[in-house]
Amino acid sequence: MHQLSGLDATFLYAEMNNSPMHIAPLLIYDPATTGRDVVRFKDILATFAERLDRSPVFRRKLAMVPLNLDQPYWVDDDRFDLEFHVRHIALPKPGDWRQLSILAARLHARPLDRARPLWEAYIIEGLDNVAGLPPGCYAMLLKVHHAAIDGASGVELISALHDLSATPPPPRPVAPPLLDPAPSTAEMLWRAYKVNMKAPFRLARMVGQGIPAWRRVHEGVKAKKFRTLGDKERTRFNAAVSPHRVFGAVDFDLAVIRRAREAVPGATVNDAILSIVGGALRQYLMDKQELPAKSLVAGAPVNVRSRDEAHSGGNQVSMMTIPLGSDVAEPLERLRSVHRDAVGSKAYHEAVGARFMTDMTHSLPAELAALGVRAALGSGLMAGMKPIFNTIVTNVPGPQVPLYMCGAHVVRSYGLGPCIDNMGLFHAVTSYDGQIAVSFQACRAMMPDPGFYEQCLQRAYADLQAAAEAPRKKPAARRKKAAGKTQPRVTRTRKESVPKAKSKATAKAKARPRKRPA
């Protein structure tokens, strides 16, 4: 028996009919490395069965405390059924990228069954016409509730199911699981009584920690170490979401991203990706004639685990707020702007305290947190509030070595996340074995043309690459002269072009950017 933290439970309380709160890696496999060009579904089931003991997420389900008087508990499911959780489906012909994207979005839009362990795996066959991939590939969409894992602990879960070699280790005997007894209602109520008696002291301690944090922020603003962003611009993505979703993704060359970020001293790969997202949103909203004058702002989750907590589950994250430079037309100037604001956001984050957000959720009484979150979402109040962020951009570093499952090579790695009222667009940045990809999940009513947004991402990447390489072609004297000038922030230029939204027939054939073969 394990009790959820306040932050873990918040993801349960925030779940509504129109906004399931799970996250999902989408992995694509090439079975050619098996030596027989095929992986049987029963082999995948056997791999799951053998490795269920590698993560407690697989077997435990929720036990709710009556009246939400305390945070819920994870308890072992004594009726666990593996074949309920691992499912086998196939794409219809021709099995292209857009069909996979539509299916992944539909599956992700369905909530998980709270009476069972909060995960489902879908093995999807028929990927015979995806650009850059050989015929015969298949995918796995692994849905896990955000209350159980965050991005960092999700990587640990994926590692538990995979090997570092195409030759699987010999199967080991599977011992019957040792199940902990579930707590009785009386036991949970007694624990809740003791916890709630201490709630005022926890809250007072939290206030005591908040006062020094406020002082550090005030001093940082005065010293101009960072700036306050004021009210955020409202876009089409900052409203009530429907229950329907779209999904898309674009692969980038990590070596190109690294070279591009070197054009701005101190910039990181993450800065470059954020500037690409900012450029893509700029192009997308310009096409809709909805581009705000001020920059859009991203919420960037930050892993706050200590070294001793590196392999712990659940959620241990804080959040940084970073402008995306969507008000800047020139790609390198946008990257400079993003880097400058990212440095300031890190300074602000350090002033507040990396664990302040997680500690604050632990201090709030469970019934108050549940009532507040559900009231804000259920009444529509959240949809009408001023945006905190315009979108989420989460960076999930994956293993930089090849992974295999049942001998099949993982050739692509993407990610899906939750969309909620007032935040209907979610980006996941996944890196794996020298690759990097930007995936996005959005409310279908807010983004009816995900193929066009994929084009915007690809165009923003190409523009940054071209801008980063252009100065190297100039004579040295010209570069020196240009270095003394500061490029102005530009909201729009006449020469700036935006990719044209294509017809449905053309989009189905060409929306997916061409990828390099694995």
Secondary structure, DSSP 8 states (H G I E B T S, - for coil): -EE--HHHHHHHHT-BTTB--EEEEEEEEEGGGGSSS---HHHHHHHHHHHGGG-GGGTEEEE--GGG-S--EEEE-TT--HHHHEEEEE--TT-BHHHHHHHHHHHHTS---TTS-SEEEEEEEEE-B-TTS-TTEEEEEEEEETTTB-HHHHHHHHHHH-BSSSS-----------------HHHHHHHHHHHHHTHHHHHHHHHHHHHHHHHHHHHHHHTTSS----S----TTSS---S-EEEEEEEEEHHHHHHHHTTSTT--HHHHHHHHHHHHHHHHHHHTT---SS--EEEEEEE---GGGTT--B--EEEEEEE--TT--SHHHHHHHHHHHHHHHHHHHHHH-TTHHHHHHHHS-HHHHHHHHHHHHHTSHHHHS--S-SEEEEEEE--SS--EETTEEEEEEEEE---BTTB-EEEEEEEETTEEEEEEEEETTT-S-HHHHHHHHHHHHHHHHHHHHGGGGS-HHHHHHHHTS-----S--TT--------HHHHHHHSS------
